[in-house]
Amino acid sequence: MRIGDFIKRRFRIFREEVLVLYFALRHPATPLASKAIVVLTLAYLISPLDAIPDFIPVAGFLDDIVLVPFLINTSVKMLPLHVKAASAEKARKEAKRLKILFTLALILLIILLVWLFIGIKDAIQHLLQ
């Protein structure tokens, strides 16, 4: 297996596990302890604070490469089997819709940035005249 294929597969698994955690968090049968672990894992994932600051060469990116996937994988493994199965099924069903929504949001963001750039350019030209 090529390294590129391995990385693509790992990113796909990572994305699926994050969705499973999201739906498990909303599942009524998820125990409180599992919910707490999921909340802490997802909070660490989106938090700008890292266990090892990114400005430390090499080591700063290890938490992004090793610790985050480990926390997510461990959180998924700690879920009860029926919650994990139900959340994985819902994640598979919602993945396509979420991908479309993400793509639309990205397109809107690009349009907004272009619109802002044109507005700033016009404002600067107006000031210079």
C-alpha positions, 0 to 999 in steps of 0.5 A: 500500500502506498503512503498516499493511500494510507493517509487518505484512508486514515483521514476518511476513518478520522472523519467517520469517527468524529461524526460517530462521536458527534452522533453518540453525544446526542444519543440518549443511551450514551452513558454520562461518563462516555459523554464526558470523554467525548466532550473533552475529546471534541473540545481538545480537537477544536481548541486552539490550545495544544498539549504541546505548543506548535511552535516547538519544532517537530514535537509541537505537531506530534499531538496533532498527528498522534494524540488527537487521533488516539483520543478520538479512536479511544473515545469511539472504542469506549462507547457501548456497542449499540450506541456505536452501531447506531451512531455509525449508521447515522454518520454514514447516512448523514456524511453525504449531506454534510459533505454537500453542506460543507462544500456549499459553505466553502463556496459561500466563504470564497464568494464572500472573500472575493467580494470583500477583496473587491470592496477593499480594492475599490476603497483603496483606489477611491482613497488614492484618487 
